[in-house]
Every structure is written in structure tokens, then in C-alpha cells.
């Protein structure tokens, strides 16, 4: 069901004015996972983009690279925010880290849509 909602969000519900596309959650809720639709770069089986995530405990904005062939994600840069609206930037982590994309995760659903 979540994949169907994701496809709707990406292909049918996307407007030219929306920069951040919500995958799960809601901007006004405690939880949100979204991606920036304006700067997706695809090159040689890899997809680069910005994602942001808000949980009860933190808000982050990350520059990531998805390797479609290996089903991995590399966190290139992660900004941690002191507020939950991505306005007051705190710590920055710019040490790249690569991991497998968890099956059934929001990131896996996004990867399925972007890696065609």
C-alpha cells in the first residue's frame, strides 16, 4: 500500500511548486520523511539527492547517493537541527558512510521509484 501512495506522490500529486515531497508522515506531525525534487541527479546507476527526516527526537537533512545496482545508500553530508522545522542548524557530519538500504523502509520505497 505504501508503494502505491509513494507512486501517487511522485508521479501524480507532484506539482511544479513543491520542492520537498513527503514520502511518509506529515510536515505538521512528529514524523516526516521527504526528498527534494528539484535537484535529483542520476549518473551511471547512482542517484544523488537531498532527503530530510523528522522524528520525535530530531530533525536532519542529508545529502545522499543511492547505488541502484548494489542497493546501498551513502550519506555524504548530514545536517542535524536544533529545532524540528529545519531552521536552526546545529551539528554537521560530513564523513561519508555507506550502508545497505533496509528492506521495507521509506528509503527502500524511494529507491524503487528512483532506480528504474
N, C-alpha and C positions, 0 to 999 in steps of 0.2 A: 504494500500500500504506500509506504514512504517513497518508493522509487517512482510511483505514478505521480505523487504530489510533486516530487522533485522535477520530473519531466515537464509537468504543467508550469511550474515556476520558471524553469529555464526557457522553454520554447514558446509558451502561450501567454503567460502572465507577465513577462518581462516587458517593461516599457523603456523607451529611449531615455527617460528622465531618471530612472533608478540606477544609482551607482552600486549600492550594496543589495545583493539579492539574498534574502533569508532562505536558508535551507530547512532549518528546524527552529522551533521557538518563535518568539515574537519580540520586536525591539522594545516593547514596554514591559516585558516579563523578566523573570530572573535568569532565563536561559535563552541564548540565541547563538546560532552558528550561521554565518553568512560569508559570501565571497564578493569581491569587487569585479563587476562585469566589464569595466572599461579597459582593463589592462592585461587581459589574458594573452599570454604569448605561448605559441606552440612551435616547437622546433625539434626535429629528429626524435620523435617519440616521447618528448618531455613537455610538460605543460607548467608554465610558471604563472603564478597569480598571488594575490593577497587574500587572506581569509581572516575573519575575526570571530572571536568566541567570547561569550559572556556566560559565566556560571554564577552561582550564589556567592562564591568566594573571590572571583577575579574577572578581569577583562583583559584580553590580549588581542593583538593584531599581528599577524605573521606573514612574512613573505615565504612562500613555499614553492618547491618544484616537485611535481609528480612524475615519476618514471613509469610510463604506461606499461612497458614490457616487463619490468621487474615488480610491479605493484608496490612500489615504495614511495615514501614522501621524504623530502629533505627540508628541514626547517632551516632556512637561510638566515632569517632575522626574526626575532620575536620581541615585540614591544609589550611590556607589562604596564598597565594603567592603574593609577591610584584611585580612580573613580570607575564607575560601571557604565559610563557613557562614552568612553574612549576619548576623553578630552584632556585629562591631566596625566601626561605621560610620566611614568616612573622609570623603572629599570629597563635596560636593553640587553638582550642576549644575541650576539652575532656570531656565535660559534656554531657552524653547521652541524646538524645531527640528522642522520638518516635512519628510518625505521620502516618496517612493513606496515602497510595500511590494514588496520583491523577489519576483519570481515563483519559486515552488518553495521558499520559505523556511518556517521554522517559523511565523513571523508570518503568512505568507500562508495557511497551513492553519488557523490560529486565526481569522483574519479571515473565511475562508469559512464557518466554523462559527457565528460570531457575527453576521454580516451576512446575515440571511435576509430 
